[in-house]
Amino acid sequence: MTSIAIELGFSSSQNFAKAFRKLFEMSPSEYRETHGVDNQAPRTVIRTAGNGDRTNGNMLRTDGNAGQFDTFYDSSSLMNESKQRAEAMTVKVKDMQSIRVAYVQHFGSYDDPGTEQAFDQLRQWAEPRGLHDSTRYLGIPWDNPDVTEVDQCRFDACLMIDEHISTGASINVQTISAGKYAVYGCEVIDQDFELPWTQLLRDWLPGSGYLTPDGHCFEVYRNDGHEDPNGCWQMDIYLPIELL
């Protein structure tokens, strides 16, 4: 689904899924389960801005409804654009040691206030123990909202801790696996934490010579965007990788 979304010019699989649901009144996963695969898929066109009813600027239609649309996209052009964006990104490949973290888990939308409340709960535990350090917080988004029901999406608010730290019964502990990671240093504006992940997966990964195994994808925060006058977050996102 992500590959299809990227080829059609959507900024993320989530935007593609929203547009798909609006047109077909079901999710892409539901459509896949209830329809066979044709040998020849219909040509697709993308609604451009300013054409009336839109979903995040993108709307998917087949040739039967193409009269309202004015722009065709081809995959080769999109791939060239993606390659150019990848060349402008600064991504480092690092061999990482395992990381032990204390964490509080939140179930629900990643935009939900509960995510921030999980970090608040973690800070309340860390401060009296002298463990609060703004550079040691990280987040683990476990699920893809396009596939997992929003209320079942998991997010772990984490704090890196040493091996000798005992957390007690109120705070959970887990270990982020050692291994090779792609590390993308980026800025987040207007709380759009999805965008850098999209950039890494859409633009950098396809031509990198790596694939993504199972493992922890996580983001390390280098500042608190709530305290920045422009609301800008500085962070590094970590993607587990292995050679093709």
C-alpha positions, 0 to 999 in steps of 0.5 A: 500500500505504501509503494502504491501511495508513493508511486501515485504521488501521495505524501504518505500511505495515510493520505492515500488511505483517506482519499481511497476511503472517500472514493470507495467508502472502504479502506484499501485493506478492505478493498483488497480483501473483497476484490480480485486482482485484475490483470490490468489495473486502471490508469490513475490520475491525481486531483490537483489543488484548486479543483473543488472537493479534495482530501489533503490535496490528493484525490484518486480516481479511475479513467471513468471519472477523469473528466474532473482532473487535469494532471497525470503522473508517471512513475518514472517522473515521481521516482526521479523526484524522489531520488533528488529529494533523497540526495538532499537528505542527510542520513547516516548509517550507524551500528548501534548498541542496545538501549535500555529504556523506561517507558509508558505506553499510550493506546490511541491516535499519535496526535491524541493528547494522551501521547503527551500525557504519557511523557508527562507521567514519565517525567513525573517519575524521572524528576524526583529520581534525578533521571530527567534529561531532555536529551534522553527521551525518545518515542516508539510508534509501533503501528501504522494507522492505515492498517491498525485501528486508531484506538489500538495504535501503540506509542511508547514514551521512553527515557534512556536509563542505565542498566543499574536503574530499578524502575519499580512496578509503576514504570515498564522497562524494555530494551531497543535491539542493537544493530544497524540503523539509518539515522535521519536528523530532521526538524518537525514543524506544526507537529507533523511528525509523520513527514520525516518518516515518509521522507526516509521511507519514500525517498531514501530507502528505495535507493539505499541498498538496504531493507527494513527488518523487524525491529524498533523504529524510534525517534530521539528528541533533541529539544522540546518543541513546546519550548521553542518559540516557533514550535520546532522540534529537532529530532533524529529518527532511527530506522533498523536496516539490513543489506539487501 
